[in-house]
Amino acid sequence: MKPFTILGYSANDEVFCPACLRSTTGLGPSDTDYNGRPILPLYGADKTVQEECCTYCGASLLELRLVAEAERERTNPELHVEKTRHRGRQPALRFDRVPPANIRTELKQAGWRWDPVAQLWWWPKGAPVPVPASLNLPPPPAKVVARPPTIRRREATAAQA
């Protein structure tokens, strides 16, 4: 969990989880509470906040956040990778979002470079191009080779013979 992750909110001298803040008070994080004070976010970096429980539902703020993060990871769609070219020449990989740290580490160790302007990883060296197996890229398409034309000759019929 990142240190500036918001676990809950403090309003009206009470502690609220994000769901209870809206449902019980009708307030949002950008509103002011009933006493005219701003609603303060409670951050995960504060050790005392990690021990807090919601006044209304009684759930631990830290447990609610961990459950939400686990749900987000479980429902997170699979990482999509597209093979492309960098500046029209070098092989490159474009991701639909930031790849996980382990994949970035594999790419760096294999010799891939990150181009922040083009938003892709590119291979600066010649062939062969090592692609980490953890990317689960489909195999390259089979090479299409033209066959010589098929010449069919008419068979001699009994009338012609």
C-alpha positions as a Markdown table, in Angstrom:
| # | Residue | x | y | z |
|---|---|---|---|---|
| 1 | Met | 0.0 | 0.0 | 0.0 |
| 2 | Lys | 1.3 | 3.4 | -0.9 |
| 3 | Pro | 1.8 | 5.9 | 2.0 |
| 4 | Phe | -0.6 | 8.5 | 0.7 |
| 5 | Thr | -3.5 | 6.0 | 0.2 |
| 6 | Ile | -6.6 | 7.4 | 1.7 |
| 7 | Leu | -8.1 | 4.9 | 4.2 |
| 8 | Gly | -11.0 | 6.9 | 5.4 |
| 9 | Tyr | -12.2 | 10.4 | 6.4 |
| 10 | Ser | -12.6 | 12.4 | 9.6 |
| 11 | Ala | -15.7 | 14.5 | 9.8 |
| 12 | Asn | -18.0 | 15.7 | 12.6 |
| 13 | Asp | -15.4 | 14.4 | 15.1 |
| 14 | Glu | -16.0 | 10.9 | 13.9 |
| 15 | Val | -14.1 | 8.4 | 11.6 |
| 16 | Phe | -15.8 | 7.2 | 8.4 |
| 17 | Cys | -14.9 | 4.6 | 5.8 |
| 18 | Pro | -15.4 | 6.0 | 2.2 |
| 19 | Ala | -18.8 | 4.2 | 1.9 |
| 20 | Cys | -20.2 | 5.3 | 5.2 |
| 21 | Leu | -19.2 | 9.0 | 4.7 |
| 22 | Arg | -21.5 | 9.2 | 1.7 |
| 23 | Ser | -24.3 | 7.0 | 2.9 |
| 24 | Thr | -24.7 | 8.2 | 6.5 |
| 25 | Thr | -23.9 | 11.9 | 6.2 |
| 26 | Gly | -24.6 | 12.6 | 2.6 |
| 27 | Leu | -21.2 | 14.4 | 2.4 |
| 28 | Gly | -18.4 | 13.9 | 0.0 |
| 29 | Pro | -14.6 | 14.3 | 0.6 |
| 30 | Ser | -14.6 | 17.9 | -0.9 |
| 31 | Asp | -17.5 | 19.1 | 1.3 |
| 32 | Thr | -17.3 | 20.6 | 4.8 |
| 33 | Asp | -18.8 | 18.8 | 7.8 |
| 34 | Tyr | -21.8 | 20.0 | 9.8 |
| 35 | Asn | -19.5 | 22.2 | 12.0 |
| 36 | Gly | -18.1 | 24.0 | 8.9 |
| 37 | Arg | -14.7 | 22.3 | 9.1 |
| 38 | Pro | -13.2 | 20.6 | 6.0 |
| 39 | Ile | -13.4 | 16.8 | 5.9 |
| 40 | Leu | -9.9 | 15.5 | 6.4 |
| 41 | Pro | -8.6 | 12.4 | 4.6 |
| 42 | Leu | -6.9 | 9.8 | 6.8 |
| 43 | Tyr | -3.7 | 8.5 | 5.1 |
| 44 | Gly | -2.2 | 5.0 | 5.3 |
| 45 | Ala | 1.2 | 6.3 | 6.3 |
| 46 | Asp | -0.1 | 7.4 | 9.7 |
| 47 | Lys | 0.2 | 4.4 | 12.0 |
| 48 | Thr | -2.5 | 5.6 | 14.3 |
| 49 | Val | -5.0 | 5.8 | 11.4 |
| 50 | Gln | -4.2 | 2.2 | 10.5 |
| 51 | Glu | -5.8 | 1.1 | 13.8 |
| 52 | Glu | -9.0 | 3.2 | 13.3 |
| 53 | Cys | -12.4 | 1.7 | 12.7 |
| 54 | Cys | -15.4 | 3.3 | 11.0 |
| 55 | Thr | -17.8 | 4.8 | 13.6 |
| 56 | Tyr | -20.9 | 3.4 | 11.8 |
| 57 | Cys | -20.1 | 0.0 | 10.2 |
| 58 | Gly | -17.3 | -0.9 | 12.7 |
| 59 | Ala | -14.9 | -2.1 | 10.0 |
| 60 | Ser | -11.2 | -1.6 | 10.2 |
| 61 | Leu | -10.1 | 1.1 | 7.7 |
| 62 | Leu | -6.9 | -0.8 | 6.9 |
| 63 | Glu | -8.8 | -4.1 | 6.3 |
| 64 | Leu | -11.3 | -2.3 | 4.0 |
| 65 | Arg | -8.4 | -0.9 | 1.9 |
| 66 | Leu | -6.6 | -4.2 | 1.7 |
| 67 | Val | -9.8 | -5.9 | 0.6 |
| 68 | Ala | -10.4 | -3.2 | -2.1 |
| 69 | Glu | -6.9 | -3.5 | -3.4 |
| 70 | Ala | -7.1 | -7.3 | -3.6 |
| 71 | Glu | -10.4 | -7.0 | -5.5 |
| 72 | Arg | -8.9 | -4.5 | -7.9 |
| 73 | Glu | -6.0 | -6.8 | -8.6 |
| 74 | Arg | -8.3 | -9.8 | -9.1 |
| 75 | Thr | -10.5 | -7.9 | -11.5 |
| 76 | Asn | -7.6 | -6.1 | -13.3 |
| 77 | Pro | -7.6 | -7.2 | -16.9 |
| 78 | Glu | -4.7 | -9.0 | -18.4 |
| 79 | Leu | -1.7 | -6.9 | -19.6 |
| 80 | His | -1.8 | -6.5 | -23.4 |
| 81 | Val | 1.4 | -6.1 | -25.4 |
| 82 | Glu | 1.7 | -5.1 | -29.0 |
| 83 | Lys | 4.7 | -5.7 | -31.2 |
| 84 | Thr | 5.7 | -2.6 | -33.2 |
| 85 | Arg | 8.7 | -0.7 | -34.5 |
| 86 | His | 10.6 | 2.2 | -32.9 |
| 87 | Arg | 11.4 | 4.9 | -35.4 |
| 88 | Gly | 10.4 | 2.5 | -38.2 |
| 89 | Arg | 13.4 | 0.3 | -37.7 |
| 90 | Gln | 14.1 | -1.3 | -34.3 |
| 91 | Pro | 11.7 | -3.9 | -32.8 |
| 92 | Ala | 9.6 | -2.5 | -30.0 |
| 93 | Leu | 6.9 | -3.4 | -27.5 |
| 94 | Arg | 4.0 | -1.2 | -26.5 |
| 95 | Phe | 2.0 | -1.9 | -23.4 |
| 96 | Asp | -1.6 | -0.8 | -22.7 |
| 97 | Arg | -0.6 | 0.3 | -19.2 |
| 98 | Val | 2.5 | 0.4 | -17.0 |
| 99 | Pro | 3.8 | -3.2 | -16.8 |
| 100 | Pro | 4.5 | -4.7 | -13.3 |
| 101 | Ala | 7.9 | -4.2 | -11.8 |
| 102 | Asn | 9.1 | -7.8 | -12.4 |
| 103 | Ile | 8.4 | -7.4 | -16.2 |
| 104 | Arg | 10.2 | -4.0 | -16.3 |
| 105 | Thr | 13.2 | -5.6 | -14.5 |
| 106 | Glu | 13.2 | -8.5 | -17.0 |
| 107 | Leu | 13.2 | -6.1 | -19.9 |
| 108 | Lys | 16.0 | -4.0 | -18.5 |
| 109 | Gln | 18.1 | -7.0 | -17.8 |
| 110 | Ala | 17.6 | -8.3 | -21.3 |
| 111 | Gly | 18.8 | -5.0 | -22.8 |
| 112 | Trp | 15.5 | -3.3 | -23.8 |
| 113 | Arg | 15.4 | 0.5 | -23.5 |
| 114 | Trp | 12.4 | 2.7 | -22.5 |
| 115 | Asp | 11.6 | 5.6 | -24.8 |
| 116 | Pro | 9.4 | 8.1 | -22.8 |
| 117 | Val | 8.5 | 10.1 | -25.8 |
| 118 | Ala | 7.2 | 7.2 | -27.9 |
| 119 | Gln | 5.9 | 5.4 | -24.8 |
| 120 | Leu | 7.4 | 2.0 | -25.7 |
| 121 | Trp | 10.2 | -0.4 | -25.0 |
| 122 | Trp | 12.6 | -0.8 | -27.9 |
| 123 | Trp | 15.5 | -3.2 | -28.7 |
| 124 | Pro | 18.7 | -1.2 | -29.7 |
| 125 | Lys | 20.8 | -4.2 | -30.7 |
| 126 | Gly | 20.6 | -6.5 | -33.8 |
| 127 | Ala | 18.9 | -9.9 | -34.0 |
| 128 | Pro | 18.0 | -12.0 | -32.2 |
| 129 | Val | 15.5 | -10.1 | -30.1 |
| 130 | Pro | 15.0 | -11.7 | -26.6 |
| 131 | Val | 11.4 | -11.3 | -25.4 |
| 132 | Pro | 10.7 | -12.2 | -21.8 |
| 133 | Ala | 8.6 | -15.3 | -21.5 |
| 134 | Ser | 6.5 | -13.7 | -18.8 |
| 135 | Leu | 4.9 | -11.5 | -21.4 |
| 136 | Asn | 3.1 | -14.5 | -23.0 |
| 137 | Leu | 3.3 | -13.1 | -26.5 |
| 138 | Pro | 1.8 | -15.2 | -29.3 |
| 139 | Pro | 4.3 | -17.0 | -31.5 |
| 140 | Pro | 5.3 | -15.1 | -34.6 |
| 141 | Pro | 3.1 | -15.8 | -37.6 |
| 142 | Ala | 4.2 | -18.6 | -39.9 |
| 143 | Lys | 6.0 | -17.4 | -43.1 |
| 144 | Val | 3.8 | -17.6 | -46.1 |
| 145 | Val | 5.6 | -19.2 | -49.0 |
| 146 | Ala | 4.2 | -19.2 | -52.5 |
| 147 | Arg | 3.8 | -22.5 | -54.2 |
| 148 | Pro | 4.3 | -23.0 | -57.9 |
| 149 | Pro | 1.1 | -23.0 | -59.9 |
| 150 | Thr | -0.7 | -26.3 | -60.4 |
| 151 | Ile | -0.9 | -27.2 | -64.1 |
| 152 | Arg | -3.7 | -29.6 | -64.9 |
| 153 | Arg | -3.8 | -31.2 | -68.3 |
| 154 | Arg | -6.9 | -32.5 | -69.8 |
| 155 | Glu | -7.1 | -36.2 | -70.0 |
| 156 | Ala | -7.5 | -37.7 | -73.4 |
| 157 | Thr | -11.0 | -39.0 | -73.8 |
| 158 | Ala | -12.1 | -42.0 | -75.8 |
| 159 | Ala | -13.6 | -39.8 | -78.5 |
| 160 | Gln | -10.4 | -37.9 | -79.1 |
| 161 | Ala | -8.3 | -41.1 | -79.2 |
